[in-house]
Amino acid sequence: MVKSKQTDLEIQDQILYYLWQEGAWGEDYTNYDKMKRRIGTVVKNNGKNTDKQLKKLVNDRLVMNKKQGRTYSLNHLYRNTIEERLIKAEFLI
């Protein structure tokens, strides 16, 4: 994929899709640095934008932070909401 400038919602959807692909639900989590590098392949200026949108997803309770914020996982209580959002964003799930 080619890097492109994306809206805040598109970046949030990229984060959710990455975590969904990793199977990071509840106690299964993924490393933040690994996620940031992967998302950086499709999002321009990924550092600041990714951090900001990840914090928003944590505040919205769609994503949970683990181990003092070094790892993240999807909130299994919002599974239907997350999957509907990914389908609406046209990700293959």
N, C-alpha and C positions, 0 to 999 in steps of 0.2 A: 504494500500500500504506500501511497505517496502522502507525505505530510501535508496537512491542510489546516487552515484556520477554522476552528469549530466553535459553535455556540456553547454556552455553559451547559445546557441540557444534553448536547451531543457528547461532551466530555464526560458528564455524569453517566450517560448510557454506556460509553466505552469502559468506564471503571466497573459498572455493574456487569457488563458482558464478560470482561476479563475474569472477575471473581466467579461468575457463573461457569465459565469454561474450566476454571481450576477446581470446581466443585467445593468452593470455600463457603460452606454453610455452617453456622453455629460454631462448634468447637474445631472444625477443620478450617484452617486459616492459611493465608499466603503472606509472604514477606513483602513489605512496602517497597523496598528498593527494586526488587524484581518486577513488581507491578509497574512502578514508575518508568523503568527502562522499556518495558513492553509497550506501554501506552505512549511513550515518547516516540515510537516509530510511526505513529499515525497523527499525533497532535503537535502542532507548532507551539513553541514556548511552553512546553509541557510542565516544567518545574512549578512555576507559580500557579498556573491554571489548574493543574492536577491537584496540588495541595489544597487550593481554595475549594474546588468542587468536591474533593473527598471529605473535607470538613463539613460541607453542607449536607452530604449524604449521611454522615455520622449524626449531625444534628437532626436530620429527618428520620433517623433510626432505621434507615434501610441498610446501613453498613455498621458493623460493630468493630471497635478497635480493641485489640488484645495486646498483652505484653507491653504495657506503657506506650502504646501507639506505634510499635514497630511492625505489627502484623494486623491484618484486617480480614473480616469475613462478612458474608451476607447474613442479615437477620432472618432466621428461618420463620419467624412469626409473620413476615411480610412477603413470603414466597410468591403468593398469587399476584400481589401488586408488582413485584419485581419482574416476574415473567410476563405479565401483561404489558409492562412498560418496554421490555425488550422486543416483544412482538410488534408493538406499535412503532418502535424505532427500526423495524425491519431487519433485526438480527435473526439468524437462523438458530433456533433453540430446539 
